[in-house]
Structures are given as C-alpha cells and as structure tokens.
C-alpha cells in the first residue's frame, strides 16, 4: 500500500540526532578549560583531563571484565587507536597549528571538519545526491567562518611560510578528527555484535590516556604556570580536570557512540559544526557578554545548516524506502 503522507523521521534517527547534539554541547563546554585554569600551562590541563578519563575507564573495565573479554583483543585495539588518533592526535596537531600559524587560523581550519566528514562519508555511503548535499555543507562552512573570526582570520600574524605550515598542520588535525568520526561509526555499525557502549567508551578513554603521555615533555617545557605552584591554583585545576574528563570526555564520547550507531556520518559531519557554536555560547556566558553580529549570524547559519542537512538526509531515506522494488511494490 502506498503511503498517504510524509513519513516522520524514525525513532533511531531522532535519538541519534539528539545524542549527537548533546555530545557536541559537551565538547563545546571543554572550550572553557584553558580560560578557566589560566595561567596554568594548557598541556598540564590536557594531561590531567585524560588521566582522569583513563582512571574512570580503567574502573569501568575492571568492574565489567566479561564485557571486555567479549570485545576481544582486536576490538580493544581498534578502540585504543581511536582514542590516540581522535583525541591526542587531533589536539596535538591543532596545538602545533596554533603555535605556528596563530590561534585564529587554527580554529578557522576546524571548519573543514564537517565538510570533510560529509564528503568522504557520502562517497562511502552515498546517502544523498551530491548536488543536494553541497548547499547545507556550504551554509555550515560559511557560518563557522564567521564564528571563528571571518575575514579577520585572513590577517593572522606571521609570515607566509608560517601561515602555510600552520594551515598544513590544521588540515592534518582535521583529517585526524574526521578519521575518528568515520572509523568509529564504521566499526560500531559493521561489528558482528555491537560493542557495549560503556566498554567501548572506556577503551577509547584508555587510548586517550596512554596517548596523552607524549604531551608530558611539552608540559614541562612550555610557558605557563605549574598547577602545583600553590594550593589556590591546584584546587581549581583538579576540579576542571575532573569536569572536563567526566563531561567533555566520558559523557561526550558515550553520547557520540549512540549517535554513531544510528546516524550516517554524512549527517554527523554537519552536526560537528555545532561544537563551535556551543563553545562560543559557553565562552560568551563566561565573559558575560552578548555575541557580536558576526558571531550571531554565523551561529544561526551553522544551526540552520545542521538541520537542513538532517532534512536532506531524511528526504533521501524516504525516497529510498518508497522506491519501487522489482515486484512493483513500495518498500516498507
């Protein structure tokens, strides 16, 4: 029987979209970390955050040894490498891009991530026609450009060689995070038995914790205050490490894994753009100021582009489900 009305988005799709938005909001919260602990060396903050994340993960795995055995060594290693590449690889490359080419250039480069994820994923999954998918991606990219500084980002300090190297490092950081998003989803969707979410999150946490150890020499040599300088510095530092680990690492990864099982990466790519919007929102609350017109309109473009991309995906899903089969009947 032919459908008499437009089908609503399926429950798994809506759950996936909601989970992805929660995850990006929690990742956006982590933008406050460096500002909140200033002038503490930011590398110490990253080490502290992932040390807590790793400790939480170890406790979860120790409490559920059967789930870890069910995952197996190959599955554990897959999750481990995602934690190293997606969290530490991305952060290290982005930090290097900021130090060489400037923070504005580095943050602006992250606007490539939604575009990368969507284009690569659509090449793999072919969720929507290229022509219909380019418009929402372009809207999101334009919004991120405005949120991250707009035309002022083109005038970042530094000579041309530094700018080129900074852009290359920023591009590599985008590749690292895009790889995490796409590979994580493929592994979760194609596994014969879907890994338990808490166990998978914990294994990623172990990888991030182990990978963060490479930052120890940078923490000791970089500029900034040590968190152990005095009790007044150590207390807030430890509190922020715990908050970033629980909310920005554990909970964000847990929700993102839920989304990875229910949404195509072509839709998850645009949703990643919301991380910058949430980050800007939290930063504005921290500074107790209203957004500039450029920040406001950039955020609106990102939000509109995200939901537009969701509409495009949902329409493509309906078109596939109603396409006649070989017997001439509509698919249910």
C-alpha positions in Angstrom: 0.0 0.0 0.0 1.3 3.4 -0.9 1.9 5.9 1.9 -0.7 8.7 2.1 1.5 11.2 3.8 5.1 12.1 4.5 6.8 9.8 6.9 8.2 11.2 10.1 11.8 10.6 10.9 12.3 7.2 12.6 12.9 7.0 16.3 16.5 5.8 16.0 17.3 8.8 13.7 15.8 11.2 16.2 17.6 9.6 19.1 20.9 9.7 17.1 20.5 13.4 16.3 19.7 14.2 19.9 22.7 12.3 21.2 25.0 13.9 18.6 23.8 17.4 19.7 24.4 16.6 23.4 27.9 15.3 22.6 28.8 18.5 20.7 27.4 20.6 23.5 29.7 18.7 26.0 32.7 19.1 23.7 31.9 22.8 23.4 32.0 23.0 27.1 35.7 22.0 27.0 36.5 25.3 25.3 36.3 26.9 28.7 39.0 24.7 30.2 42.1 26.8 29.1 40.4 30.0 30.1 39.3 28.7 33.4 42.7 27.5 34.6 44.8 30.3 33.1 47.7 30.9 33.5 48.3 27.2 34.1 50.1 25.5 31.2 47.4 24.1 28.9 49.3 20.8 28.4 49.0 20.1 32.1 45.3 20.5 31.7 45.2 18.0 28.9 47.3 15.5 30.9 45.1 15.9 33.9 41.9 15.6 31.9 42.9 12.4 30.2 44.4 11.0 33.4 41.0 11.2 35.0 39.4 9.9 31.8 41.8 7.0 31.8 41.2 6.3 35.5 37.4 6.3 35.0 37.8 4.0 32.1 40.0 1.5 34.0 37.4 1.3 36.8 34.6 0.6 34.3 36.6 -2.1 32.6 37.7 -3.7 35.9 34.1 -3.8 37.1 32.9 -5.5 33.8 35.6 -7.9 32.8 33.1 -10.1 30.9 32.3 -7.2 28.5 35.9 -6.6 27.8 36.5 -10.2 27.1 33.5 -10.2 24.7 35.1 -7.3 22.9 38.3 -9.2 22.3 41.8 -8.1 21.6 41.1 -6.8 18.1 38.2 -4.8 19.2 40.2 -3.4 22.2 43.0 -2.3 19.9 40.6 -0.6 17.5 39.1 1.4 20.3 42.5 2.2 21.7 43.8 3.6 18.4 40.7 5.8 18.0 41.4 7.3 21.4 45.0 8.1 20.4 44.2 9.5 16.9 40.9 11.2 17.6 41.8 12.8 20.9 45.5 13.2 21.3 46.5 13.3 17.6 43.8 15.9 16.8 44.7 18.1 19.9 48.5 17.9 19.3 48.3 18.8 15.6 45.8 21.6 16.3 48.0 23.0 19.1 51.0 22.9 16.8 49.0 24.7 14.1 48.0 27.4 16.6 51.6 27.9 17.8 53.0 28.2 14.2 50.2 30.0 12.4 48.2 31.6 15.1 45.1 30.6 17.1 42.6 32.2 14.8 44.0 30.3 11.8 43.9 27.0 13.7 40.3 27.5 14.9 39.2 28.5 11.5 40.7 25.4 10.0 38.4 23.3 12.1 35.6 24.5 9.9 36.8 21.9 7.4 35.9 19.0 9.6 32.1 19.0 8.9 32.9 19.3 5.2 35.5 16.6 5.2 33.3 14.1 7.1 30.3 14.7 5.0 32.0 14.5 1.6 34.1 11.4 2.5 31.2 9.7 4.1 28.9 10.3 1.2 31.5 8.9 -1.1 31.4 5.7 1.0 27.7 5.5 1.9 26.0 7.6 -0.9 23.3 8.8 1.5 22.2 11.8 -0.6 22.9 13.2 -4.1 26.0 15.3 -4.2 24.1 18.3 -5.6 21.6 18.4 -2.8 24.2 17.9 -0.1 26.6 20.7 -1.0 24.2 23.5 -0.1 23.9 22.7 3.6 27.6 21.9 3.9 28.4 25.3 2.3 26.0 27.1 4.7 27.7 25.4 7.7 31.2 26.2 6.4 30.2 29.9 6.0 28.7 30.0 9.5 31.9 28.5 11.0 34.0 31.0 9.1 32.0 33.8 10.7 32.0 32.3 14.2 35.8 31.7 14.0 36.7 35.3 13.0 35.5 35.8 9.4 37.8 37.9 7.3 40.0 38.8 10.4 41.3 35.2 10.3 43.0 36.0 7.0 45.2 38.6 8.7 46.7 36.4 11.3 50.2 37.4 12.4 53.1 35.5 10.9 54.9 35.3 7.6 53.7 33.3 4.6 55.8 30.3 5.4 54.4 30.1 9.0 50.9 30.5 7.7 51.4 27.7 5.2 52.8 25.4 7.8 50.1 26.3 10.2 47.4 25.6 7.6 49.0 22.2 6.8 49.1 21.2 10.5 45.5 22.4 10.9 44.5 20.4 7.9 46.2 17.3 9.4 44.3 17.9 12.6 41.0 18.0 10.7 42.0 14.7 9.0 42.7 13.1 12.4 39.3 14.1 13.8 37.4 13.2 10.6 39.1 9.8 10.7 37.9 9.3 14.2 34.3 10.1 13.3 34.1 8.0 10.2 36.1 5.0 11.5 34.3 4.9 14.8 30.9 4.8 13.1 32.1 2.1 10.6 33.4 -0.1 13.4 30.3 0.3 15.5 27.9 -0.4 12.6 29.8 -3.2 11.0 30.7 -5.2 14.1 29.0 -8.7 14.2 28.0 -8.0 17.8 27.6 -4.3 18.7 30.1 -3.5 21.5 28.7 -2.4 24.8 28.7 1.4 24.8 30.3 1.9 28.2 33.0 -0.7 27.4 33.8 0.9 24.0 33.9 4.4 25.6 36.2 3.1 28.3 38.6 1.5 25.8 38.8 4.8 23.9 39.5 6.5 27.2 42.4 4.2 27.9 43.8 5.0 24.4 43.4 8.8 25.0 45.1 8.5 28.4 48.1 6.5 27.1 48.5 8.8 24.1 48.5 11.9 26.3 51.8 10.8 27.9 53.5 12.2 24.8 52.5 15.7 26.0 54.5 15.4 29.2 57.7 16.8 27.8 55.7 19.7 26.3 54.0 20.4 29.6 57.4 20.7 31.3 59.0 23.0 28.7 56.1 25.2 27.6 55.3 28.6 29.0 52.7 28.9 31.8 52.3 28.2 35.5 52.5 24.7 37.0 49.3 23.6 38.7 51.4 22.6 41.7 52.6 26.2 42.3 50.2 26.6 45.2 47.1 25.2 46.8 45.0 28.1 45.4 46.0 27.0 41.9 45.8 23.2 42.4 42.3 23.1 43.7 40.5 24.7 40.7 42.9 22.9 38.3 41.9 19.5 39.7 38.2 20.5 39.7 38.4 21.5 36.0 40.3 18.3 35.1 37.5 16.2 36.6 34.7 18.3 35.0 36.3 18.1 31.5 37.0 14.4 31.9 33.5 13.5 33.1 31.5 15.8 30.8 33.8 16.6 27.9 35.4 13.2 27.6 33.4 10.3 29.1 29.8 11.6 28.6 30.5 13.3 25.2 32.1 10.1 23.9 29.3 7.9 25.3 26.6 10.1 23.6 28.6 10.3 20.4 28.8 6.5 20.2 25.0 6.3 20.5 24.8 8.7 17.5 27.4 6.7 15.6 25.1 3.7 15.7 22.1 5.5 14.4 23.2 8.2 12.0 25.2 8.1 8.8 28.4 10.0 9.1 27.2 12.3 6.4 24.8 13.8 8.9 27.2 13.5 11.9 29.7 15.7 9.9 27.4 18.7 9.8 26.4 18.2 13.5 30.1 18.5 14.5 29.8 22.2 13.4 27.6 22.7 16.4 30.6 22.1 18.7 31.9 25.6 17.7 28.5 27.2 18.3 28.2 25.6 21.8 31.8 26.5 22.5 31.1 30.1 21.6 28.0 30.2 23.7 29.8 28.9 26.8 32.6 31.4 26.2 30.1 34.2 26.0 28.4 33.1 29.2 31.9 33.0 30.8 32.7 36.5 29.6 29.2 37.7 30.4 28.7 39.5 27.1 26.4 39.4 24.1 27.6 38.0 20.8 28.8 40.3 18.1 26.6 40.5 14.9 29.2 38.3 13.1 29.1 35.7 15.8 25.3 35.7 16.0 24.7 35.3 12.3 27.5 32.7 12.0 25.9 30.7 14.7 22.5 30.9 13.0 24.0 29.7 9.7 25.6 26.7 11.4 22.4 25.8 13.2 20.3 26.2 10.1 22.8 24.2 8.0 22.8 21.3 10.5 19.0 21.0 10.5 18.9 21.5 6.7 21.4 18.6 6.3 19.2 16.5 8.5 16.2 17.3 6.3 18.2 16.3 3.2 19.2 13.0 4.8 15.7 12.3 5.9 14.2 13.0 2.4 16.8 10.7 0.9 15.9 8.0 3.4 12.2 8.3 2.5 13.0 8.3 -1.3 14.9 5.0 -0.8 12.2 3.4 1.3 9.4 4.3 -1.2 11.4 3.4 -4.3 9.6 0.5 -6.1 11.1 -2.9 -5.8 11.4 -5.5 -8.6 7.9 -6.7 -7.8 6.5 -3.2 -8.2 5.6 -2.8 -4.5 6.7 0.1 -2.4 9.3 -0.8 0.3 8.1 -0.7 3.8 
